[in-house]
Amino acid sequence: MSTKANFKREEIGAHNPMFTQTRAIIEAPFYGNNVIKVSTLREAYELA
């Protein structure tokens, strides 16, 4: 699966297979582990 960053307004909708419910359900777990709590600005800069 590849990812496209930007879509034209007319490309967004049910007719486009990139926006199916099944795809959203399958992809969701892959994005879940990329979040960590950052408590200070210094820590944010170090992570960047």
BAVOBA-426104 format. One record per atom (N, C-alpha, C): residue number from 0; x, y, z. Coordinates in steps of 0.001 Angstrom, whole numbers, plus 500000, padded with zeros to 6 digits. Last residue first. Layout:
% residues N
site seq NUM	X X	Y Y	Z Z
...
//
This chain:
% residues 48
site seq 47	X 512606	Y 515957	Z 517990
site seq 47	X 512552	Y 516455	Z 516610
site seq 47	X 513907	Y 516289	Z 515969
site seq 46	X 513367	Y 515258	Z 520523
site seq 46	X 512727	Y 514239	Z 519695
site seq 46	X 512675	Y 514648	Z 518221
site seq 45	X 514334	Y 517719	Z 521433
site seq 45	X 515243	Y 516565	Z 521350
site seq 45	X 514667	Y 515478	Z 520452
site seq 44	X 511990	Y 519247	Z 521426
site seq 44	X 513091	Y 519602	Z 520524
site seq 44	X 514072	Y 518443	Z 520365
site seq 43	X 510565	Y 517900	Z 523424
site seq 43	X 510021	Y 517979	Z 522080
site seq 43	X 511117	Y 518292	Z 521071
site seq 42	X 512166	Y 518397	Z 525654
site seq 42	X 511991	Y 517017	Z 525186
site seq 42	X 511460	Y 516992	Z 523750
site seq 41	X 511748	Y 521174	Z 525867
site seq 41	X 513091	Y 520629	Z 525634
site seq 41	X 513017	Y 519210	Z 525068
site seq 40	X 509086	Y 521324	Z 526557
site seq 40	X 509501	Y 521835	Z 525260
site seq 40	X 510878	Y 521301	Z 524885
site seq 39	X 507784	Y 518362	Z 528156
site seq 39	X 508503	Y 519635	Z 528159
site seq 39	X 508867	Y 520047	Z 526737
site seq 38	X 506361	Y 516016	Z 527736
site seq 38	X 505954	Y 516889	Z 528841
site seq 38	X 506680	Y 518231	Z 528872
site seq 37	X 504880	Y 513964	Z 525480
site seq 37	X 505984	Y 514911	Z 525608
site seq 37	X 505572	Y 515932	Z 526659
site seq 36	X 504011	Y 510651	Z 524913
site seq 36	X 503716	Y 511860	Z 525662
site seq 36	X 504991	Y 512695	Z 525800
site seq 35	X 503814	Y 509386	Z 521561
site seq 35	X 504393	Y 509349	Z 522901
site seq 35	X 504082	Y 510670	Z 523590
site seq 34	X 502709	Y 507459	Z 518881
site seq 34	X 502402	Y 508581	Z 519756
site seq 34	X 503080	Y 508364	Z 521103
site seq 33	X 502702	Y 505328	Z 517166
site seq 33	X 503620	Y 506421	Z 516878
site seq 33	X 503432	Y 507625	Z 517799
site seq 32	X 500917	Y 503253	Z 517238
site seq 32	X 502097	Y 503160	Z 518080
site seq 32	X 503071	Y 504316	Z 517900
site seq 31	X 498784	Y 503688	Z 515378
site seq 31	X 498562	Y 503785	Z 516805
site seq 31	X 499798	Y 503825	Z 517671
site seq 30	X 499033	Y 503181	Z 512727
site seq 30	X 499336	Y 504542	Z 513165
site seq 30	X 499263	Y 504690	Z 514677
site seq 29	X 498205	Y 500584	Z 512371
site seq 29	X 499583	Y 500912	Z 512015
site seq 29	X 499990	Y 502305	Z 512495
site seq 28	X 495456	Y 500504	Z 512937
site seq 28	X 496423	Y 499991	Z 513930
site seq 28	X 497877	Y 500358	Z 513618
site seq 27	X 494336	Y 501716	Z 510471
site seq 27	X 494316	Y 502379	Z 511776
site seq 27	X 495323	Y 501817	Z 512775
site seq 26	X 494205	Y 500111	Z 508158
site seq 26	X 495351	Y 501004	Z 508367
site seq 26	X 495438	Y 501566	Z 509782
site seq 25	X 491764	Y 498720	Z 508387
site seq 25	X 493021	Y 497981	Z 508263
site seq 25	X 494219	Y 498869	Z 508586
site seq 24	X 489890	Y 500800	Z 508481
site seq 24	X 489969	Y 499845	Z 509585
site seq 24	X 491301	Y 499102	Z 509567
site seq 23	X 490331	Y 502018	Z 505987
site seq 23	X 490539	Y 502781	Z 507220
site seq 23	X 490696	Y 501854	Z 508420
site seq 22	X 489555	Y 499945	Z 504268
site seq 22	X 490938	Y 500413	Z 504261
site seq 22	X 491251	Y 501182	Z 505550
site seq 21	X 486818	Y 499827	Z 504878
site seq 21	X 487686	Y 498679	Z 505132
site seq 21	X 489143	Y 499107	Z 505185
site seq 20	X 485856	Y 502265	Z 503969
site seq 20	X 485821	Y 501973	Z 505402
site seq 20	X 486766	Y 500829	Z 505744
site seq 19	X 487815	Y 503967	Z 501455
site seq 19	X 486867	Y 502950	Z 501877
site seq 19	X 486942	Y 502720	Z 503376
site seq 18	X 489348	Y 505800	Z 500032
site seq 18	X 488579	Y 506259	Z 501177
site seq 18	X 487551	Y 505232	Z 501644
site seq 17	X 490491	Y 504826	Z 497763
site seq 17	X 491416	Y 505234	Z 498816
site seq 17	X 490676	Y 505625	Z 500097
site seq 16	X 488521	Y 504459	Z 495852
site seq 16	X 488841	Y 503331	Z 496732
site seq 16	X 489832	Y 503677	Z 497845
site seq 15	X 486084	Y 506886	Z 495354
site seq 15	X 487528	Y 506668	Z 495350
site seq 15	X 487876	Y 505542	Z 496323
site seq 14	X 483408	Y 507258	Z 495766
site seq 14	X 483806	Y 506663	Z 494494
site seq 14	X 485302	Y 506336	Z 494436
site seq 13	X 483090	Y 508654	Z 498110
site seq 13	X 482854	Y 507211	Z 498141
site seq 13	X 483309	Y 506521	Z 496858
site seq 12	X 485766	Y 511133	Z 498121
site seq 12	X 484391	Y 510662	Z 498147
site seq 12	X 484305	Y 509155	Z 498104
site seq 11	X 487937	Y 513256	Z 496465
site seq 11	X 487511	Y 512774	Z 497773
site seq 11	X 486045	Y 512368	Z 497712
site seq 10	X 488437	Y 514426	Z 494058
site seq 10	X 488896	Y 513046	Z 494229
site seq 10	X 488400	Y 512426	Z 495537
site seq 9	X 487695	Y 517071	Z 494240
site seq 9	X 486820	Y 516183	Z 493470
site seq 9	X 487234	Y 514708	Z 493569
site seq 8	X 489855	Y 518156	Z 495701
site seq 8	X 488530	Y 518066	Z 496313
site seq 8	X 487618	Y 517086	Z 495561
site seq 7	X 492835	Y 516197	Z 495435
site seq 7	X 491993	Y 517286	Z 494950
site seq 7	X 490604	Y 517079	Z 495525
site seq 6	X 494978	Y 515258	Z 498093
site seq 6	X 493934	Y 514898	Z 497148
site seq 6	X 493219	Y 516158	Z 496694
site seq 5	X 498215	Y 514344	Z 499290
site seq 5	X 497224	Y 515375	Z 498975
site seq 5	X 496235	Y 514869	Z 497932
site seq 4	X 499726	Y 512001	Z 499795
site seq 4	X 499616	Y 513047	Z 500799
site seq 4	X 498488	Y 514032	Z 500535
site seq 3	X 499217	Y 508607	Z 499569
site seq 3	X 499202	Y 509842	Z 498801
site seq 3	X 498901	Y 510968	Z 499781
site seq 2	X 500956	Y 505624	Z 500115
site seq 2	X 500204	Y 506728	Z 500684
site seq 2	X 500330	Y 507951	Z 499792
site seq 1	X 500538	Y 502173	Z 499204
site seq 1	X 501265	Y 503440	Z 499212
site seq 1	X 500357	Y 504535	Z 499741
site seq 0	X 500829	Y 498826	Z 500000
site seq 0	X 500000	Y 500000	Z 500000
site seq 0	X 500879	Y 501245	Z 500000
//
